Amino acid sequence: MLYQVRLSVSYHYARPASGGRHLLRLLPAHLPGVQEISQEAIAISPRPTERSEHTDFFGNRTVEVAVACDHSEIVFTASCRVERLFAGPGADRSPPLTELPGEIAAVLDLGPAAPHHFLSASPRIRPVAAITDHARLALADAPSVRAAVEALGRALHRDLRFDGGATSVDTPPEEAFAHRHGVCQDFAQIMIAGLRGVGVPAAYVSGFLRTVPPPGQPRLEGADAMHAWVRAWCGRSEGWVDYDPTNGCFVGADHVVAAVGRDYGDLAPVSGILRIAGGQRTSHAVDVIPLPG
């Protein structure tokens, strides 16, 4: 699938900010054989006084900018063309869950994709007994690690209610799970907590999701979502597999990967510091438009 992707993130300040420095992880990732990126650009208003780019430890493309002038709002706009080459996982080659600890121990590499980084607690996702118990029950009959990932994802899709106003970006997974509602970030972080609790390395993935309007209805600009899902390590033969618990499905051609990390804190689309007094509000809009291939 070929897409035109556009993301706009705006911040409006009650009182002008006198300066700020931001880290941006807005553009989709270059993933050979999975997705290819072209015609990419990031525009920032007001124009930054400093701008540089680097790749973080997990391989995420990061733009760092500084704005020195007074400003009451700032707008980040990213756009690119994405060719999504991956339609979904093939045959299951993962081992039984009981064999996974040995396969993890056999991985001696500590590079960005090593499963060891994604097995223990991270700043925003810690072990939660209730989530671990729920995971064990959901995957009790799963014959393989990948089947266990799917079983837990389907259970969360069934048991949690999507509610766009129920949580905030800082809501901990245990709170969202206790109330059985949340948004895609909550679904993903709850699933990660459950997988880590039963010994499956799991990462947080941010990206974009193409949505399809109801039959007969026009597509609305900005209707697509900045999305989040889970990447689980399913053994040396299977490797990493992406699952979307919000929608109860393996990730495929409609999902565009932006960044990966241990939790949301590793890959927030916009983070940084401001010199400001007073409140702020934010808005964002995403367009994922299919193009003729």
VENRA-V354453 format. One record per residue. RES is the residue in one small letter. PHI is phi in whole degrees, 0 to 359 (NA if undefined). Layout:
((RES	PHI) (RES	PHI))
This chain:
((m	NA) (l	247) (y	230) (q	258) (v	248) (r	222) (l	232) (s	235) (v	238) (s	238) (y	238) (h	239) (y	251) (a	297) (r	232) (p	302) (a	279) (s	268) (g	168) (g	192) (r	229) (h	228) (l	253) (l	244) (r	236) (l	249) (l	273) (p	301) (a	276) (h	279) (l	230) (p	307) (g	82) (v	244) (q	206) (e	242) (i	244) (s	213) (q	52) (e	266) (a	200) (i	233) (a	251) (i	226) (s	227) (p	288) (r	295) (p	289) (t	275) (e	225) (r	205) (s	212) (e	228) (h	206) (t	248) (d	280) (f	303) (f	275) (g	88) (n	277) (r	287) (t	231) (v	253) (e	251) (v	228) (a	231) (v	240) (a	263) (c	275) (d	294) (h	205) (s	266) (e	207) (i	220) (v	232) (f	249) (t	232) (a	245) (s	214) (c	192) (r	252) (v	236) (e	257) (r	269) (l	260) (f	259) (a	262) (g	145) (p	289) (g	270) (a	296) (d	285) (r	244) (s	278) (p	279) (p	300) (l	300) (t	293) (e	268) (l	295) (p	304) (g	294) (e	290) (i	296) (a	297) (a	283) (v	276) (l	266) (d	285) (l	245) (g	290) (p	303) (a	265) (a	294) (p	296) (h	301) (h	290) (f	240) (l	254) (s	267) (a	298) (s	239) (p	307) (r	255) (i	229) (r	241) (p	299) (v	227) (a	302) (a	296) (i	289) (t	298) (d	297) (h	297) (a	295) (r	301) (l	293) (a	293) (l	252) (a	304) (d	259) (a	290) (p	279) (s	212) (v	296) (r	296) (a	296) (a	294) (v	300) (e	296) (a	298) (l	293) (g	300) (r	293) (a	296) (l	292) (h	300) (r	283) (d	266) (l	256) (r	254) (f	287) (d	214) (g	295) (g	250) (a	278) (t	225) (s	241) (v	296) (d	260) (t	293) (p	289) (p	304) (e	295) (e	288) (a	298) (f	293) (a	300) (h	266) (r	58) (h	207) (g	157) (v	248) (c	301) (q	300) (d	292) (f	305) (a	295) (q	290) (i	295) (m	296) (i	298) (a	300) (g	294) (l	295) (r	298) (g	297) (v	256) (g	94) (v	257) (p	300) (a	216) (a	241) (y	261) (v	239) (s	254) (g	179) (f	231) (l	231) (r	286) (t	248) (v	247) (p	291) (p	302) (p	307) (g	85) (q	259) (p	287) (r	285) (l	263) (e	297) (g	78) (a	279) (d	285) (a	245) (m	285) (h	240) (a	215) (w	208) (v	241) (r	241) (a	245) (w	271) (c	248) (g	105) (r	294) (s	282) (e	275) (g	73) (w	274) (v	231) (d	262) (y	227) (d	252) (p	290) (t	299) (n	251) (g	63) (c	206) (f	291) (v	285) (g	216) (a	290) (d	275) (h	256) (v	244) (v	280) (a	253) (a	206) (v	222) (g	194) (r	286) (d	200) (y	303) (g	299) (d	283) (l	215) (a	308) (p	305) (v	224) (s	217) (g	151) (i	226) (l	226) (r	260) (i	205) (a	234) (g	114) (g	275) (q	210) (r	224) (t	226) (s	213) (h	212) (a	220) (v	231) (d	237) (v	239) (i	252) (p	296) (l	243) (p	298) (g	266))
